[in-house]
Amino acid sequence: MNTTGPRNLLGPVFFSALLLAPLPALAQPLQETLLRAKPAVAIVISEVAADVTVDCGDGRSVTVRAMPVRETGSGWFIHPSGWMITTAQVVAMAQDARAVDPMLRESGVKAACLEPALARRGLRVGDRPDVEDQLARQLAARVMPGARVTLTPSLAVLLPNGVRLAARTAKFPSPAPGATVAARDLALLKVDAENMPTLPLANSRQTKVGDRVHLIGFQNVVMSHELLNASATAEASVTGGAISSFKEDVSGQPVIQTDASAAGGDSGGPAINDRGEVVGVMTFASRGAAEGAGVQGFNFVIPSASVREFLKDARVTPGEPGAFTTAWAAGLREFFEGDYTKARPHLAEANRLMPKLSDVMRITAENDERIKNPPPRPFPWRMTGSVFAALGVLGCLAAWADWLKRNRFRVRPEDIARQLDSGENGPVLLDVRDSDTYRQSPVRIPRALHVPAERLDAGTTLPIETSRPVVAYCT
């Protein structure tokens, strides 16, 4: 009786699985994921300017343009037609400029009245800080209340290639009755543009503690760093970490805690997973007791499920890829797979659709260099693993077919017992062991007819009804 069975095929199956072990390392690398995502993130600029008309007390009325109040944050495109998500706090100033009225009023009064007041004393700005501060306080008390202010709020998006686009708020949450803050810190913006890079939304309900996340944004500390080139302003930075916990904010809305570092300017930026999908939106960081200093490792993002809920009535399909996203992803895929010639037209198309993106230009230059000076080709793990895996599967199938062929007439003992108990039409049991083996063995099969194999070979006629099945025992 042949003993080859399914359990004997586990070895070849496991061997084939081991041959595929190199393939997971060839999944989309993290560098490719981040490069795909960065172009979709832009700077959101909320600004309020003002014309301030003041009477400095000398009988003349002066109108000056006050120093604008500006706040920057991050945002990311959810649709190639210029739809962008950011946080409500980033655009709140442009939505309601009254909060910055005192700051602009004071700035306008100083610009109009402080320098003439110092000049009457024979001073210039900076000569006598003590006198300057005293005059500024006097002007604030005497002139500011009567100043007339015309506020001019504006909202803009600065793309990673340095192009500035005017933006408008398409959806902005209002605080619930009796509340001081909006229940959901999200805002939907619209710019007049096409083929914008986009990011898809992940299912945040499937995330777990320990899942890796990457925050992409434009930190103020980087954009204003005195030792960095001006190009740093338009290039997003990436910080990495993991999901630490799931909590709720003071309004009862869910937030995801992460230990990825964040700073001022990151608000509104996306938190993506290793597949480049948006898990959430950076909303607020933790601060210490000392002078409100930031405490890294305890930052919070709004989950993507809340973003989907926020967009329900906005008639915007999040994550739809545009022409740039398609070309850029194809170029990166071919580049990281080492097919630099195929990558070239895709990268050129991405650069045509959105010129002068630093990442696109850098990868294009590196791709052109590798076409001119090809690097040593890496070992073809993917092809080798696929071939050996296919051979292993074919071997398993062949072994299984052989086992089925050899055992096509095999009957299980429990089937024989059941048929014997059924009555007259049960099987006939033949014990075909040779005479010496039969004589020496203590094993006797009840109701079996002993007919040695040599007698069968000699053509011995057996007293068996031809209509009954015959089961032979030979081991």
For each residue, the residues with C-beta under 8 A, 3 or more apart:
1: 410 474 475
2: 403 406 407 410
3: 8
4: 8 399 402 403 406 407
5: 8 9 403 407
6: 9 10 400 403
7: 10
8: 3 4 5 11 399 403
9: 5 6 12 13 396 399 400 403
10: 6 7 13 14
11: 8 14 15
12: 9 15 16 392 395 396 399
13: 9 10 16 17 392 396
14: 10 11 17 18
15: 11 12 18 19 392
16: 12 13 19 20 388 389 392 393 396
17: 13 14 20 21
18: 14 15 21
19: 15 16 385 388 389 392
20: 16 17 23 385 389
21: 17 18 24 385
22: 25 26 381 382 384 385
23: 20 26 27 381 382 385
24: 21 27
25: 22 381
26: 22 23 381 382
27: 23 24
28: 32 33 275 276 333 336
29: 32 33 336
30: 33 34 274
31: 34 35 336
32: 28 29 35 36 332 333 336
33: 28 29 30 36 37 272 274 275 276
34: 30 31 37 38 214 216 238 276
35: 31 32 38 332 359 363
36: 32 33 39 276 325 328 329 332
37: 33 34 40 41 199 214 216 270 272 276
38: 34 35 41 160 216 235 236 238 359
39: 36 160 197 324 328 354 357 359 360
40: 37 76 77 196 197 198 199 270 325
41: 37 38 74 75 76 160 199 216 217 218 236 269 270
42: 74 75 76 77 84 157 158 159 160
43: 72 73 74 75 157 158 218 233 234
44: 72 73 74 75 84 86 90 91 155 156 157 158 167 189 268
45: 70 71 72 155 156 157 158 164
46: 70 71 72 73 90 91 92 93 94 153 154 155
47: 68 69 70 71 93 94 153 154 155 156
48: 68 69 70 93 94 97 100 104 151 152 153 154
49: 65 66 68 104 151 152 154
50: 65 66 68 101 104 105 107 108 149 150 151 152
51: 63 64 65 66 108 149 150 152
52: 63 64 65 66 104 105 107 108 109 111 112 147 148 149 150
53: 61 62 63 147 148 149 150
54: 61 62 63 64 108 109 112 113 143 146 147 148
55: 59 60 61 62 143 146
56: 60 62 112 113 116 117 139 143
57: 113 142 143
58: 116
59: 55
60: 55 56
61: 53 54 55
62: 53 54 55 56 112 113
63: 51 52 53 54 112
64: 51 52 54 108 111 112
65: 49 50 51 52 108 111
66: 49 50 51 52 104 105 107 108 111 149
67: 104 107 111
68: 47 48 49 50 104
69: 47 48 93 100 103 104
70: 45 46 47 48
71: 45 46 47 90 93
72: 43 44 45 46 90 218 220 223 265
73: 43 44 46 86 87 89 90 91 217 218 265 266 267 268 269
74: 41 42 43 44 86 90 216 217 218 236 265 266 267 268 269 282
75: 41 42 43 44 84 85 86 90 157 189 268 269
76: 40 41 42 84 85 86 199 216 268 269 270 278
77: 40 42 80 82 83 84 196 197 198 199
78: 83 84 85 198 199 201 311 316 318 319
79: 82 83 196 198 316 317 318 319 320 322
80: 77 194 195 196 197 198 320 321 322 323 324 325
81: 193 194 196 322
82: 77 79 165 190 191 192 193 194 196
83: 77 78 79 170 188 189 190 314 316
84: 42 44 75 76 77 78 157 167 188 189 190 191
85: 75 76 78 186 187 188 189 268 270 281 307
86: 44 73 74 75 76 90 91 186 187 189 267 268 281
87: 73 90 91 185 186 187 267 268 281 282 283 302
88: 91 92 172 173 182 184 185 186 187
89: 73 92 185 267 283
90: 44 46 71 72 73 74 75 86 87 187 267 268
91: 44 46 73 86 87 88 94 95 155 169 172 187 189
92: 46 88 89 95 96 99
93: 46 47 48 69 71 96 97 99 100 153
94: 46 47 48 91 97 153 154 155 169
95: 91 92 153 169 172
96: 92 93 99
97: 48 93 94 100 101 151 153
98: 101 151
99: 92 93 96
100: 48 69 93 97 103 104
101: 50 97 98 104 105 149 151
102: 105 106
103: 69 100 106 107
104: 48 49 50 52 66 67 68 69 100 101 107 108 149 151
105: 50 52 66 101 102 108 109 144 147 149
106: 102 103 109 110 140 144
107: 50 52 66 67 103 104 110 111
108: 50 51 52 54 64 65 66 104 105 111 112 147 149
109: 52 54 105 106 112 113 114 139 140 143 144 147
110: 106 107 113 114 136 139
111: 52 64 65 66 67 107 108 114 115
112: 52 54 56 62 63 64 108 109 116
113: 54 56 57 62 109 110 116 117 139 143
114: 109 110 111 117 118 125 132 135 136 139
115: 111 118 119 124 125
116: 56 58 112 113 119 120
117: 56 113 114 120 121 135 139
118: 114 115 121 123 124 125 127 128 131 132 135
119: 115 116 122 123 124
120: 116 117
121: 117 118 131
122: 119
123: 118 119 127 128 131 132
124: 115 118 119 127
125: 114 115 118 132
126: 129 132
127: 118 123 124 131 132
128: 118 123 131 132
129: 126 132 133
130: 133 134
131: 118 121 123 127 128 134 135
132: 114 118 123 125 126 127 128 129 135 136
133: 129 130 136 137
134: 130 131 137 138
135: 114 117 118 131 132 138 139
136: 110 114 132 133 139 140
137: 133 134 140 141
138: 134 135 141 142
139: 56 109 110 113 114 117 135 136 142 143 144
140: 106 109 136 137 143 144
141: 137 138 144
142: 57 138 139
143: 54 55 56 57 109 113 139 140 146 147
144: 105 106 109 139 140 141 147
145:
146: 54 55 143
147: 52 53 54 105 108 109 143 144
148: 52 53 54
149: 50 51 52 53 66 101 104 105 108
150: 50 51 52 53
151: 48 49 50 97 98 101 104
152: 48 49 50 51
153: 46 47 48 93 94 95 97
154: 46 47 48 49 94 166
155: 44 45 46 47 91 94 166 167 168 169 189
156: 44 45 47 164 165 166 167
157: 42 43 44 45 75 84 164 165 167 189 191
158: 42 43 44 45 162 163 164 165 234
159: 42 162 163 164 165 234 354
160: 38 39 41 42 234 235 236 357 358 359
161: 234 354 355 356 357 358
162: 158 159 234 356
163: 158 159
164: 45 156 157 158 159
165: 82 156 157 158 159 191 192 193
166: 154 155 156 191 192
167: 44 84 155 156 157 189 190 191
168: 155 189 190 191
169: 91 94 95 155 172 187 188 189
170: 83 188 189 190 314
171: 187 188 310 314
172: 88 91 95 169 182 187 188
173: 88 182 183 184 185 186 187 310
174: 182
175: 179 180 181 182 183
176: 179 182 183 251
177:
178:
179: 175 176 182 183 251
180: 175
181: 175 185 250 251
182: 88 172 173 174 175 176 179 185
183: 173 175 176 179 251 252 253
184: 88 173 251 253 302 306 310
185: 87 88 89 173 181 182 283 284 302
186: 85 86 87 88 173 281 302 306 307 310
187: 85 86 87 88 90 91 169 171 172 173 268
188: 83 84 85 169 170 171 172 310 311 314 316
189: 44 75 83 84 85 86 91 155 157 167 168 169 170
190: 82 83 84 167 168 170
191: 82 84 157 165 166 167 168 196
192: 82 165 166
193: 81 82 165 196
194: 80 81 82 322
195: 80 322 323 324 353 354
196: 40 77 79 80 81 82 191 193 322 324 354
197: 39 40 77 80 322 324 325 328 354
198: 40 77 78 79 80 319 320 321 322 325
199: 37 40 41 76 77 78 270 272 276 277 278 319
200: 276 277 278 318 319 321
201: 78 277 278 304 307 308 318 319
202: 206 207 272 273 275 277 278 279 304
203: 206 207 304 305
204: 207 256 279 280 303 304 305 306
205: 303 305
206: 202 203
207: 202 203 204 211 243 256 273 279 303
208: 211 243
209: 242 243 244 245 246
210: 242 243
211: 207 208 242 243 273 279
212: 240 241 242 273 274
213: 240 241 242 243 258 260 271 272 273 279 280 301
214: 34 37 238 239 240 241 260 271 272 273 274
215: 238 239 240 241 258 260 261 262 266 269 270 271 282 299 301
216: 34 37 38 41 74 76 236 237 238 269 270 271 272
217: 41 73 74 236 237 262 265 266 267 268 269 282
218: 41 43 72 73 74 222 223 233 236 237 265 266 269
219: 222 223 237 262 263 264 265 266
220: 72 223 224 263 264 265
221: 224 225 263 264 265
222: 218 219 225 228 232 237 263 265
223: 72 218 219 220 232 233 265
224: 220 221
225: 221 222 228 232
226:
227:
228: 222 225 232
229: 232
230: 233
231: 234 235 358
232: 222 223 225 228 229 235
233: 43 218 223 230
234: 43 158 159 160 161 162 231 358
235: 38 160 231 232 358 359
236: 38 41 74 160 216 217 218 269
237: 216 217 218 219 222
238: 34 38 214 215 216
239: 214 215 260 261 262
240: 212 213 214 215 260
241: 212 213 214 215 244 258 259 260 261 297
242: 209 210 211 212 213 258 259 260
243: 207 208 209 210 211 213 246 256 257 258 279
244: 209 241 257 258 259 297 298
245: 209 256 257
246: 209 243 254 255 256 257
247: 254 255 256 257 300
248: 252 253 254 255
249: 252 253 255 283 300
250: 181
251: 176 179 181 183 184
252: 183 248 249
253: 183 184 248 249 302 306
254: 246 247 248 303 305 306
255: 246 247 248 249 280 283 300 301 302 303
256: 204 207 243 245 246 247 271 279 280 300 301 302 303
257: 243 244 245 246 247 298 299 300
258: 213 215 241 242 243 244 271 299 300 301
259: 241 242 244 296 297 298 299
260: 213 214 215 239 240 241 242 271 299
261: 215 239 241 296 297 299
262: 215 217 219 239 266 282 285 294 296 299
263: 219 220 221 222 266 285 294
264: 219 220 221 267 294
265: 72 73 74 217 218 219 220 221 222 223
266: 73 74 215 217 218 219 262 263 269 282 285
267: 73 74 86 87 89 90 217 264 282 283 284
268: 44 73 74 75 76 85 86 87 90 187 217 281 282
269: 41 73 74 75 76 215 216 217 218 236 266 281 282
270: 37 40 41 76 85 199 215 216 278 280 281 282
271: 213 214 215 216 256 258 260 278 279 280 281 282 301
272: 33 37 199 202 213 214 216 275 276 277 278 279
273: 202 207 211 212 213 214 276 277 279
274: 30 33 212 214
275: 28 33 202 272
276: 28 33 34 36 37 199 200 272 273
277: 199 200 201 202 272 273 304
278: 76 199 200 201 202 270 271 272 281 304 307 319
279: 202 204 207 211 213 243 256 271 272 273 301 303 304
280: 204 213 255 256 270 271 301 302 303 304 306 307
281: 85 86 87 186 268 269 270 271 278 301 302 304 307
282: 74 87 215 217 262 266 267 268 269 270 271 299 300 301
283: 87 89 185 249 255 267 300 301 302
284: 185 267 299 300
285: 262 263 266 294 295 296 298 299 300
286: 294 295 298 299 300
287: 292 293 294 295
288: 292 293 294 295
289:
290: 293
291:
292: 287 288
293: 287 288 290
294: 262 263 264 285 286 287 288
295: 285 286 287 288 298
296: 259 261 262 285 299
297: 241 244 259 261
298: 244 257 259 285 286 295
299: 215 257 258 259 260 261 262 282 284 285 286 296
300: 247 249 255 256 257 258 282 283 284 285 286
301: 213 215 255 256 258 271 279 280 281 282 283
302: 87 184 185 186 253 255 256 280 281 283 306 307
303: 204 205 207 254 255 256 279 280 306 307
304: 201 202 203 204 277 278 279 280 281 307 308
305: 203 204 205 254 308 309
306: 184 186 204 253 254 280 302 303 309 310
307: 85 186 201 278 280 281 302 303 304 310 311 318
308: 201 304 305 311 312 318
309: 305 306 312
310: 171 173 184 186 188 306 307 314
311: 78 188 307 308 314 316 318
312: 308 309
313:
314: 83 170 171 188 310 311
315:
316: 78 79 83 188 311
317: 79 320
318: 78 79 200 201 307 308 311
319: 78 79 198 199 200 201 278
320: 79 80 198 317
321: 80 198 200 325 326 329
322: 79 80 81 194 195 196 197 198 325 326
323: 80 195 326 327 349 353
324: 39 80 195 196 197 327 328 350 353 354
325: 36 40 80 197 198 321 322 328 329
326: 321 322 323 329 330
327: 323 324 330 331 346 347 349 350 353
328: 36 39 197 324 325 331 332 346 347 350 360
329: 36 321 325 326 332 333
330: 326 327 333 334 343 346
331: 327 328 334 335 343 344 346 347 349 350 363 367
332: 32 35 36 328 329 335 336 343 363
333: 28 32 329 330 336 337 343
334: 330 331 337 339 340 342 343 346
335: 331 332 338 339 340 343 347 363 366 367
336: 28 29 31 32 332 333
337: 333 334
338: 335 377 378
339: 334 335 342 343
340: 334 335 343 344 367 370 371 374
341: 344 371
342: 334 339 345 346
343: 330 331 332 333 334 335 339 340 346 347 367
344: 331 340 341 347 348 364 367 368 371
345: 342 348 349
346: 327 328 330 331 334 342 343 349 350
347: 327 328 331 335 343 344 350 351 360 363 364 367
348: 344 345 351 352 364
349: 323 327 331 345 346 352 353
350: 324 327 328 331 346 347 353 354 357 360
351: 347 348 354 355 356 357 360 361 364
352: 348 349 355
353: 195 323 324 327 349 350
354: 39 159 161 195 196 197 324 350 351 357 360
355: 161 351 352
356: 161 162 351 361
357: 39 160 161 350 351 354 360 361
358: 160 161 231 234 235 361 362
359: 35 38 39 160 235 362 363
360: 39 328 347 350 351 354 357 363 364
361: 351 356 357 358 364 365
362: 358 359 365 366
363: 35 331 332 335 347 359 360 366 367
364: 344 347 348 351 360 361 367 368
365: 361 362 368 369
366: 335 362 363 369 370
367: 331 335 340 343 344 347 363 364 370 371
368: 344 364 365 371 372
369: 365 366 372 373
370: 340 366 367 373 374 375
371: 340 341 344 367 368 374
372: 368 369
373: 369 370
374: 340 370 371 377
375: 370
376:
377: 338 374 380
378: 338 381
379: 384
380: 377 383 384
381: 22 23 25 26 378 384 385
382: 22 23 26 385 386
383: 380 386 387
384: 22 379 380 381 387 388
385: 19 20 21 22 23 381 382 388 389
386: 382 383 389 390
387: 383 384 390 391
388: 16 19 384 385 391 392
389: 16 19 20 385 386 392 393
390: 386 387 393 394
391: 387 388 394 395
392: 12 13 15 16 19 388 389 395 396
393: 16 389 390 396 397
394: 390 391 397 398
395: 12 391 392 398 399
396: 9 12 13 16 392 393 399 400
397: 393 394 400 401
398: 394 395 401 402
399: 4 8 9 12 395 396 402 403
400: 6 9 396 397 403 404
401: 397 398 404 405
402: 4 398 399 405 406
403: 2 4 5 6 8 9 399 400 406 407
404: 400 401 407 408
405: 401 402 408
406: 2 4 402 403
407: 2 4 5 403 404 410
408: 404 405
409:
410: 1 2 407
411: 415 416 427 471
412: 415 416
413: 416 417
414: 417 418
415: 411 412 418 419
416: 411 412 413 419 420 427 429 471
417: 413 414 420 421
418: 414 415 421 422
419: 415 416 422 426 427 469
420: 416 417 426 427 429 447
421: 417 418 426
422: 418 419 425 426
423: 426
424:
425: 422 467 468
426: 419 420 421 422 423 468
427: 411 416 419 420 468 469 470 471
428: 449 464 465 468 469 470 471
429: 416 420 445 447 448 449 471 473
430: 448 449 450 451 462 470 471 472 473
431: 438 445 448 449 450 451 472 473
432: 451 452 453 456 472 473 474
433: 437 438 441 450 452 453 473 474
434: 437 438 452 453 454
435: 438 439 452 454
436: 439 440
437: 433 434 440 441
438: 431 433 434 435 441 450 452
439: 435 436
440: 436 437
441: 433 437 438
442:
443:
444: 448
445: 429 431 448 473
446:
447: 420 429
448: 429 430 431 444 445 473
449: 428 429 430 431 462 464
450: 430 431 433 438
451: 430 431 432 455 456 460 462
452: 432 433 434 435 438 455 456
453: 432 433 434 456 457 474
454: 434 435 457 458
455: 451 452 458 460
456: 432 451 452 453 459 460
457: 453 454
458: 454 455
459: 456
460: 451 455 456
461:
462: 430 449 451
463:
464: 428 449 468 470
465: 428 468
466:
467: 425
468: 425 426 427 428 464 465
469: 419 427 428
470: 427 428 430 464
471: 411 416 427 428 429 430
472: 430 431 432
473: 429 430 431 432 433 445 448
474: 1 432 433 453
475: 1
